[in-house]
């Protein structure tokens, strides 16, 4: 659970867009926020999971499709989602910011 509001984060990450694609290529719709039954539902994901000493900070948060988030689960620093392999790497000089890279 995060202290952040998904509507506010959507505006921070995607400004005035009504749809976006997550890092795994899945479509998300702003109108589907909160609709857990929609395949386009965006969710808040902690790149480094809270269960793995991740922080509930903006630097450790990404918005992703509900299916992407479920497939990633608590995996870190490597995981597979949407048939692709990903790895999180800490941004040099930060205390908890991560970039996500797709592996070949």
C-alpha positions in Angstrom: 0.0 0.0 0.0 1.3 3.4 -0.8 0.7 6.9 0.7 0.4 8.2 -2.9 -2.8 8.8 -4.8 -2.9 7.1 -8.2 -4.9 10.0 -9.8 -2.2 12.5 -8.7 0.6 10.2 -9.8 -1.0 9.7 -13.2 -1.0 13.5 -13.7 2.7 13.6 -12.5 3.8 10.9 -14.9 1.4 11.3 -17.8 0.2 14.9 -17.5 -3.0 15.3 -19.5 -3.0 11.9 -21.3 -6.0 9.7 -21.0 -4.1 6.5 -22.0 -0.5 5.4 -21.6 1.6 2.2 -21.9 3.6 0.8 -19.1 7.3 -0.4 -19.3 6.2 -3.9 -20.4 4.0 -2.5 -23.3 0.6 -2.9 -21.7 -2.0 -0.3 -22.3 -3.5 1.7 -19.3 -6.5 4.0 -19.3 -6.9 6.8 -16.8 -10.6 6.1 -16.8 -9.9 2.6 -15.5 -8.2 3.8 -12.3 -9.7 1.8 -9.4 -11.5 -0.7 -11.7 -9.7 -3.9 -10.7 -11.8 -5.8 -13.3 -10.5 -3.8 -16.2 -7.6 -5.1 -18.2 -6.5 -1.5 -18.7 -6.4 -0.7 -14.9 -3.2 1.2 -13.9 -1.7 0.5 -10.5 1.1 1.8 -8.3 4.1 -0.5 -8.2 7.1 -0.2 -6.0 10.1 -1.1 -8.2 12.0 -2.4 -5.1 9.1 -4.0 -3.2 8.3 -2.8 0.3 8.7 -6.4 1.4 12.3 -6.2 0.1 13.3 -3.0 2.0 11.9 -0.8 -0.7 10.7 2.7 0.2 7.3 4.3 -0.4 8.9 7.2 -2.2 8.3 8.8 -5.6 11.7 7.6 -6.7 10.7 4.0 -6.1 7.3 4.1 -7.7 6.1 3.4 -11.2 2.6 3.2 -12.7 2.0 0.0 -14.5 -0.9 -2.1 -15.7 -2.6 -4.4 -13.1 -1.5 -7.5 -15.0 2.2 -6.3 -15.2 2.1 -5.6 -11.5 0.6 -9.0 -10.7 3.2 -10.8 -12.8 6.1 -8.9 -11.3 4.9 -9.4 -7.7 7.7 -9.1 -5.2 10.4 -10.0 -7.7 13.5 -7.8 -7.6 15.9 -7.0 -9.1 15.0 -9.3 -12.1 11.6 -10.4 -13.2 9.6 -11.5 -16.2 6.3 -9.9 -17.3 4.4 -9.8 -20.6 6.9 -12.4 -22.0 9.9 -10.1 -21.4 12.8 -10.0 -18.9 13.4 -6.9 -16.9 16.0 -5.7 -14.4 16.0 -2.8 -12.0 19.2 -1.0 -11.5 19.8 1.6 -8.9 20.5 5.1 -10.2 24.0 6.1 -9.3 24.2 8.7 -6.5 20.7 8.1 -5.2 19.5 6.4 -2.1 16.6 4.5 -3.6 15.9 5.5 -7.2 15.8 2.8 -9.8 15.6 2.5 -13.6 14.0 -0.4 -15.3 15.8 -2.1 -18.2 14.6 -4.7 -20.6 17.0 -7.6 -20.9 17.6 -9.4 -24.2 
